[in-house]
Amino acid sequence: MSSSSPSPSARRSRSPFARPSADDGPRATFGQLMPYLFEQKRVLVPILALSLLGALTSLAQPLLVAELIQRVQSGGVLGVIVWLLVALVVVSSLASGFEHYLLQRTGEGVVLSSRRRLVARMLHLPIAQFDARRTGDLVSRVGSDTTLLRAVLTQGLVEAVGGALTFVGALVAMLVIDPVLLGLTLLVVLVSIAVVALLAGRIRIASQRAQAKVGDLTAALERAISSVRTVRAAGATDREIAEVDGHATEAWRRGLDVARVSALVVPVAGVAMQLSLLVVLGVGGFRVAAGQLDISGLVAFIMFLFMLIMPLGQAIGAVTATSQALGALGRIQEIIDLPQETDGDAALAAAHAGGRADPAAPAVEFRDVRFRYPHDVVRARRTEPEAPLAADSAAPDTHAPAPAAGSATGSGAGAGIAADRPWVLDGVGFTVARGRRTALVGPSGAGKSTILGLIERFYDPQEGAILLDGVDIRALERTELRSRIGYVEQDAPVLAGSLRDNLLLGRADASDDECVEVLERVNLGEVLHRSADGLSTPVGEQGVLLSGGERQRLAIGRALLSTAPILLLDESTSSLDGLNEQLMRDALDAAAAERTMIVIAHRLSTVVDSDSIVVVEHGRVLGSGTHSELVETVPLYRDLARHQLLV
Ligand SMILES: Nc1ncnc2c1ncn2[C@@H]1O[C@H](COP(=O)(O)OP(=O)(O)OP(=O)(O)O)[C@@H](O)[C@H]1O
């Protein structure tokens, strides 16, 4: 994990007053905000109407006051005017209260739709993006950045529309009352508008940096919480607290940056207000004394002046809120704009007879597969935590739309892949017979999990092909491909929720009886009866209420419940005691009875009786065959077997 001190590039671009530059992270334009606002158009119309009503009732007030003063001076009737004034005040207050509620409601609507859109895109991103990005940062984009969009409506745009009408109305009225006084007032006002416009870009950048720091904070916290046992056991709690604290402080500092830039706006508005008032009072008083303006005109002019300045304040609020929202929207759009996992390749599908299975072909075949993880992913993992991934280059699938030059995605061999890094898989070829159990064995880091990941199409190989029932997997729709495969991953294959929730992930329409039956088959009947809740027994975050062996067996149960004819199992590296190992072997036998199975085995004892064993080392296949054949022919396998006391 990076330390909490900012990277050199972050330090360089630290000042909130710095000019916007290309390094300032993803940018969002005002146009990108529009769809979110447009979605709310049905509520926006009444809000705008209320805002305009508020503006009109405000504008009418100075005119009535001027009339009132004149009637007082001339001894006219006051009753109607006074009642009209009271009615205007009541109507404008009620309108603004209702408008406030509708605005808040609409703001929440914008947050909801941005969250929905973001989550729907995020969970469809290629696996490479999840490998490269920090979970906490992604969580923070959904939880925190989206809330900043709310302010655009609540403090921003819509009020500014009503404000604009008040502004123009006041301007016209002031022009009629005294053009000279208006000219002087406008001079002051225009200077302040120019200053605010200059500050808007700075606010957006400062806000974006602050949000990125909140992302870092969430990522650090997520890390500390998800590995709390390791942290506690290592006595590293205080260090983790310091780490999270460092990020919190950094987020606070960046928050202060935002406060500092937006605070500059306040004196600008204050100076504009006070200066213009002083000018109007001074010059206006002089003109009244000279008989160029009467007193009711001056009072009305001053009231209109407030109406001119008030929307200016609103506009300033709108600029601040919108700039912050654009900063957050940049981070949201960055994820939304990333390419999604693409689906089956039409040309390949045609070449493979429309993706039709060949019953004579092996269930799974690797043909001379060469693969490296995309370098962008590796770089992002290892170096600059803030570095935004280039949208195109991080997309790992070979058939992503229009892969950019220099990306790892081109179908050309290793396009954009750093040539100095060794292949993770270097010419891997093997076949898996239908309905049989095949084991992958080899040292840690040999590439075994990568092989399973490629079958699932989490990544696509740069060279060679992987076939399922004789069909190149790239010719299949991903959903179709994955529906044919059950996958039990090595780590944390259990989700928070109940036993039932975990099983239904395999097949949503499975009945309780089927769930119970499958739990018995993977020797988890005892867990089921341990609690009165039965299938509703919670299994906790990452399945912590279950032992390592139980977690794996529950995940196998889930795969069994699905009707997938192929099962990929990345056996847990955690050691199992004798009884658990036997239970696991039974579960595997139950799984293997009906389907093709590929098992990554860390204990040879669980796979010695496999139909075929493939030995992998440094991304190459050293040999394949049965246990007794491999003991004779592959020295590495013989060593492994001897080490694990099997020969
Ligand atoms: N998502 C990833 N991004 C970049 N490199 C990766 C990624 N996953 C694995 N690697 C690298 O690829 C190589 C093969 O890893 P893999 O997990 O396939 O090995 P393995 O044989 O399954 O190991 P083990 O038995 O320890 O689980 C390793 O050098 C690993 O560091």
The ligand as a Gaussian input file, in Angstrom:
#p B3LYP/6-31G(d) Opt

LIG

0 1
 N       -4.527000     -10.222000     -12.248000
 C       -3.224000     -10.321000     -12.449000
 N       -2.541000      -9.295000     -12.971000
 C       -1.224000      -9.389000     -13.204000
 N       -0.492000     -10.487000     -12.938000
 C       -1.105000     -11.552000     -12.412000
 C       -2.505000     -11.516000     -12.127000
 N       -2.839000     -12.729000     -11.607000
 C       -1.711000     -13.473000     -11.567000
 N       -0.667000     -12.775000     -12.053000
 C        0.707000     -13.280000     -12.225000
 O        0.667000     -14.360000     -13.145000
 C        1.495000     -15.432000     -12.725000
 C        0.687000     -16.734000     -12.623000
 O       -0.247000     -16.600000     -11.577000
 P       -1.349000     -17.697000     -11.258000
 O       -2.220000     -17.158000     -10.185000
 O       -1.992000     -18.132000     -12.515000
 O       -0.455000     -18.898000     -10.683000
 P       -0.894000     -20.242000      -9.943000
 O       -0.154000     -21.340000     -10.594000
 O       -2.376000     -20.347000      -9.904000
 O       -0.335000     -19.980000      -8.468000
 P       -0.880000     -20.552000      -7.058000
 O       -0.682000     -22.020000      -7.093000
 O        0.036000     -19.895000      -6.074000
 O       -2.302000     -20.135000      -6.911000
 C        2.117000     -15.004000     -11.400000
 O        3.412000     -14.519000     -11.680000
 C        1.236000     -13.876000     -10.931000
 O        1.972000     -12.923000     -10.217000

